[in-house]
Amino acid sequence: MSPIGGAELCDAFGTEPRCGRYAFESKTEAIVEARDGNVKSNPWFKSPSLNKDLIERIHRVRLVTKSRDQGWATSVSSGNWTWFELGIAKSNDTSNGRVELRWTSHENRFLTNGQGWREGNIFNRHHDLLKSLEDGDSIEVRVCARFRDWKNHAEKGYLVLDIGCETFNRKPFIFSQPNPVRFLDVLLSEPDRSALLQFLGGDHNQWKVLQTPTGPSARTGEAIVLASNTETNRILHINTPYGSDLRTTQDSENTSSMPRLDVIDADDLRREGFNIHRLSWDQTVEDIWNLKIKYPFHLLIRLGCEGAIYQRPGEYDHPLLIYEPESVEGHFLQSYSDRNLEFLAVDRETLKAELKTAWIAGLTASLAKESDCSIKKLCETQIKEAVTTGLSWSRRVAAIKYPKVKARKPGKPTWHNIKYESDADPVLMPVPVSGLEENAKSSLIFKSLPYEPKLAARDIVKKGLRDVLPFIPTARFGDLVAADRDEVDGFRKIANAIEVYLGENKTKPKPLSIAVFGQPGSGKSFGVKHVIRTILKSHGRATSELEFNLSQFQEESNLQTAFETIRDESMSGKMPIVFFDEFDATFKQQPLYWLSHFLAPIEDGISLLGDKRRALGKAIYIFIGGTEKTFTAFKDRAGQQDASSNVNTSIVATSLKSFLPSDLSSLVDMEPLSYTLSPSWDYSTLQGIFYQIRDFTSSGKIPIVFFRDFDTDLQSEPLGWLKYFLAPMQDGKFFDNGHYRPLGRAIFVFVGSASSVFMPVTGDTDVPVPVGFKNAKGPDFVSRLRGYVKEGYGNERFSSLKNVVTGYAARKSESKPLSLAVFGAATNRQRFTDGMGGSVDIRGLNQTDERDEMYTVRRAIVLRSMLERLGPSSEQPIQIEDGVLSALLYVPEFRHNARSLEAIIAMSSTSPGQTLGVNDLPPNDQLELHVDTEKFHRIRIAGHKEVRSQPDIELRKRYADIEWLKRTIGRNDNPENL
């Protein structure tokens, strides 16, 4: 009789085995003891040979073992070095019994003197193990250990196969000899007894609810205590305090003999004012590191459903990060679109809370299976396993109860079916992080891995992204793969900005503007396109992509036509994605000429056509620069007098309205009118603006009107606009076709530039008065102003205008506008850059500076993609000789960045199944167009010799460590490298 509930114990399959669960039992014990750093791996038992038809019917495979280790360890935090593997044993074995493919099933019980049961990972039909089985193969169980004195003593094992009949195979595993049960305190800040016990209650009824215990966080409310029926041997206290408890608890002491693990959600810390970004994993780790939290207890900071950071008691500088490399905190929850949530009838906060409860349940269930000795020596080793379980459980609960696939019906997550939902498990990576450097922009996580960039780059090209990138923090959006920290941060910022923008529901929307800079030929538009497409697709939004190169525009009307096209697409219900390439081009011999034309669309969501204001609607604008390599360089560059001001109209309007009495304040239109005067306009345009203002005043409103760049030229006339404002300011009237038209009550705010000619008039005597100021009616204009502020628009600066605005309000019979001014504000460039909702610098394939270690990885990702396109499939790319590969990866510079690499591959002689060698490269005179051929061939020859020589000890050690990383995440490894 098998101890596995519902399983038929057997030695071999019949001719056509019926649907069911079959268990193959070990016949002997197995003991493996390691002597050094080499892996000791012995076969234990295996399944019968499997024919092709039977392999196709296998739904899942699982190993269950009763075992122990040596019961002690000199360095507990170094890891658990005993484990079990499943491998494929070939029927036509010509390798003396060597298993060619292996996958980790599970780690042995840690620090145990007594035998106990442990269930391995589930290998379902989508796993490489089952997909790699061939006719006649067997599944073999291996017992493994590594490093001196580590011993794996396996007493009993069952290899369990579920054959066919999906519903039958959901039956739970039930042991006839369950492990002894310890009990744990779990104190929740937001407790949900029924949900937590629902997840854990199926575990042989080991848990029950006790009374709320007294503890350090009693104010958090009810608590859940998971316990056995005998209330003795309490071994661990798990606490989930509020973020505010972090500061007060830092000064506490652990006076209990029972270890205490505090689990704090990163979102709680953010609500308490801690600055923790959701960009790259590097940035998140750095932010938490900089908090310098020396906590008296074991501290686990939960990072959504994607990761966690663990700190030992009293330490902060050697944290353990468990994370999903290809994701980032919050991404999984964000992957549920509004349509998903509507279909599932759940709001985002409820979903978030339930996934957190599942996370805590998985963590608790994992730690409950540890031995007393293991819990007393709690450290990274047990935490890694527990966090991995918690993260997997949160994903499994989501897949069961809130499936995003409509074809699957929502179910009830219980302890039994959570354990079978392995399809949803993320690929997680544990990394001990150390060596944070001040102002370092390289990846500290990457530095903590055995990979170094040049080695990773070679493996990416030769083995593919799947072999390397699961270990490296990356960002993936469609066909875009970014591994460089700066690029990852930039793309994540853009993605976050788009998510927020899509959730806005403003009555007068304006576009989301994004700036992209980089080296020529670096592929600036490629990455941003894939980020935007991926996010909009996940929200089910229809899009329309438009591209305009401003260096090709011949006149201003070309841009106006572009805005009309954008508006047409927006009105059709599509989201326009608009690329303005070379927006910083020179026009009419004026640098940055077009910037002033983009200010109204960026700041107010309108385009100006003569005297008409046209709403542009929602859109995403991508401004691709050509004059600088980085957004910061463009933002900080001085030189051009690109005059204008950076006044936030909403802040100014709010400030002015606060000075008005309540009866008048209600009449002020809080959506201020804003106009940027252009040198190309004429007076008829300004007349149209005055008529718009009069429409507001005639309806009883008091509009606040901004005239930006009022001190710009009119055609070729310096300060030509001033004379047309004199009558409206003095008499409240404007001239039209021989008649003066009344304007009514309004508040005019004239906004000038940092280089404004009005600066000396306002007290800056060091600035000379320009010639022609008097002739342009400058003094007359100034005399009509009733107040001004300089260099800013904050409430504190506008407080000086309080008496002026209050007096205007009191003079209710006054029918002309109140005229105010803001001088010395920011430039067009500042207004433009401040209007950006995000930016990213594309670093390209060349090394940007001596600290740029990731340029070879960036090259490798692009090169691998090119080779896959040339091969018969992505799994069979064109191969490259080692020397040529070295030259392409390590040559100091491609003259035209990615375009040069693409050109070299395109000019080479390539065909499917061929290896690209030196004789296939283009002639040197053609190669010289893209690289320094002398340096290229020098690296090629040196690289060829280096690779052909015997790998040195350090290289062998690195590859051994890399293969060990693969083992830790359940990937099949090459035993020879270990």
Secondary structure by P-SEA (a helix, b strand, c coil): ccccccccccccccccccbbbbbbbbcbbbbbbbccccbbbbbccccccccaaaaaaccbbbbbbbccccccccccccccccbbbbbbbbccccccccccbbbbcccccccccbbbbbbccccccccccccccccbbbbbbbbbcccccbbbbbccccccccccccccccbbbbbccccbbbbbbbbbccccaaaaaaaccccccccccccccccccccccbbbbbbccccccccbbbbbcccccccccccccccccbbbbbbbbaaaaaaabbbbbcccaaaaaaaaaaaccccccbbbbbcccccbbbbccccccbbbbbcccccccccccccccaaaaaaacccaaaaaaaaaaaaaaaaaaaaaaccaaaaaaccaaaaaaaaaaaaaaaaaaaaacccccccccbbbbcaaaaaaccccccbbbbbbccccccccccccccccccccaaaaaaaaaaccccccccccccccccccccccaaaaaaaaaaaaaaaaaaaccccccccbbbbbbbccccccaaaaaaaaaaaaaaacccbbbbbbcccccccaaaaaaaaaaaaaaaaacbbbbccccccccccccccccccccccccccccccccccbbbbbcbbbbbbbbcccccaaaaaaccccccbbbbcaaaaaaaaaaaaccaaaaaacccbbbbbbbbccccaaaaaaaaaaaaaaaaacccccccccccccccccccccccccccccccccccccccbbbbbcbbbbbbbbccccccccccccccccccccccccaaaaaaaaccccccccccccccccaaaaaaaaaacccccbbbbbbccccccaaaaaaaaccccccccccccccccccaaaaaaaaaaaaaaaaacccccccccccaaaaaaaacccccccaaaaaaaaaaaccccccccccccccccaaaaaaccaaaaaaaaaaaaaaaaaccccaaaaaaaaaaaaaaaaaccccccccc
